[in-house]
């Protein structure tokens, strides 16, 4: 049976996912077989496994760091928000239905056997399991029903490392307050604390670290500096949404839909040195980009209504009339079509006219299409023709069909596809960038990155993360915690 260790945080976005990925990488480098695990994840960014099952991106990222194939056992419960008070519930990669928050709270105890089955399957086939919590273990209104923080640590017998984000301020209060709100048996599970995202001289922190240890009776096992890494993120707290990259020859505008999903699709394009990629949610901010992208969404009909009401639809249509290329992915592809029909009430029912830019009609159904794809770009002659034959590897995940067997639907400079991971292909992304540069009449002599595909890039990022954590964490102490468990 595997040894286990768990990363929990004082709040959402404290860096749990990245710290867990870094430990997965270190343990792998040290010769161990490692698996990540998060019993329940809430995110709109998801992934399709080789078996056609759905799981959260964070555990996919951690699996990549661990050098193992992503499996739904690593994330047996995935919640995909459909509103402020409801989510689609996915168990072992399959949709079981949509529930309100109150209904799910009553239902989730039934998932404990499924969660434990997944965890034990990993524990029996790996040396170490690195668990990740969710939100904060001190959410006292939810503790009685907890299956993802201390409740999961107890079920797995996993010692806990509690991380706090110093970049957001109040880290000592957050760590001490979290410990104070835990029950005595829960406090005993916390074997170390981590100060995460620190900028500055660690020596200035020493008095605070000493006092924190005296107050909590738990050692600080590391101060992790702020790291400029490019790893797949999964939630709306992503800093990518607020960033604006100026001074680049190409301006790419991604429409920030209210229910945007799988925005990690655009990370490889964002990394290209010639591309300034930004997220836009207002007409005034759209301006005249070189490329507009309509991303995936959890609620196509609702987000199409928003696009219409915000004035962005009309602005995009005018840009298309002026020759600006548009690419729609998944829900964005559906919006670009002529009609959207929802006879089974998958998204509330009814029908809508699409933007009318592609000759497709979408019909929603309750059956979710989930499939990995490995193919070549089957593009027709015309604007995108020079990208024909580029190797592509990704996955489809959508509730609805839009007709046709081709990966792409193209009309002039408007392109639609259901393929997530489109830009992971270095050949496709760099070919598209060259096409846009030529169209703009710009010669690009800057740094090139087109020989490196997304997988190679990620491997370098995981190694950088592991190197930084080795320098900033007391790995000897962490290995002792791992060996001792909850003794």
KAGIPE-V994013 format. One record per helix or strand of 2 or more residues. SS is the DSSP state (H for helix, E for strand). FROM is the first residue (numbers start at 0). TO is the last residue. Records with the same first field share a line. If there is no record, write none. Layout:
SS = FROM-TO  FROM-TO
//
This chain:
E = 2-8  33-36  39-41  45-47  53-55  76-82  85-90  93-99  127-131  158-164  189-197  219-224  249-254  259-260  274-279  290-293  295-296  324-328  338-341  349-352  360-362  368-375  390-397  407-410  413-416
H = 15-28  56-65  71-74  100-124  142-144  149-155  165-167  170-180  183-186  201-215  238-240  262-270  282-285  299-308  311-320  330-335  384-386  421-423  425-439  453-471  474-483
//
